[in-house]
Amino acid sequence: MQSNRPLGVSTSLFRGILGPDAEPEGIRALQGTPISHIEYFCDDGDRNHTNPQHIAAVKQAATEGGVTIWSCHAPFGGTDISDLEETARCTSVQTVIEALDAAVELSAGRMVLHGSREPVTGEERPRRLEQCIRSLDELCQQASQRGVKLALELLPRTCLGNRPAEMRSILNAVDGDLRVCFDVNHITLYEGAREALTALGDRIETLHISDHDGVDERHWVPGRGIVDWPAFLTGLDDIGYDGCLLHEARDAELDLKGNLKAIGEAARSNLGSSSSMGGR
Ligand SMILES: [Zn+2]
């Protein structure tokens, strides 16, 4: 079925192809494509999101191009809100709060974050979950004070929040309006797309869309891998999701223009997107 859900890409696509600081150039490259939304990725290596000039340039490029900054992604390289060492956990929480401030500056309504780094051993998992929930209690409060929705991402492998059941238990334990970022490329390694969507239903705030080979996450453009896209779409209809189809996908063989074209065409073929090239 046709859908009016807007198409989006992560600025990690721009950084990956054009290099760091390339967000304004990447945003300008969206002109003439069906992609109208972005997720701004905060990197804890260069920390550009704490630089007011950089954020102003991103904002200006988005405003001039009519691009919506749908969400921000909190840093995850050296950041771990489930750290068992209390000082390191608090530092990670502060890092996420800085990203929340960037989200406010960029008028992004939501922020995606990871529950942990990896690996998480079975033995330490209960304590790591406790630390994660402690951090999320505080972060939900900070997000709500700023008018930003916090969305915990479904992650693969041993990361915290790697299955709908564990995600549900985190949602139930956290004191605050915690939501979910449903990453298709992660959860469908283990569970059917429609079933997983139904299990988290109204708590799903945003999506990460890409394809994989059934072995591990690949972040391929939809259609290259084995994800059951019709089931995914039916699941979105089931839960009444009408937000952005935000892509975290890349074809390593293509340049930025080629990737944007491939994502737009794949969305028409696989995601019921009615957007056409130059359609905005
Ligand atoms: Zn992520």
Residues whose N, C-alpha, C, O or C-beta is under 5 A from the ligand:
A	BS01	ZN	E153
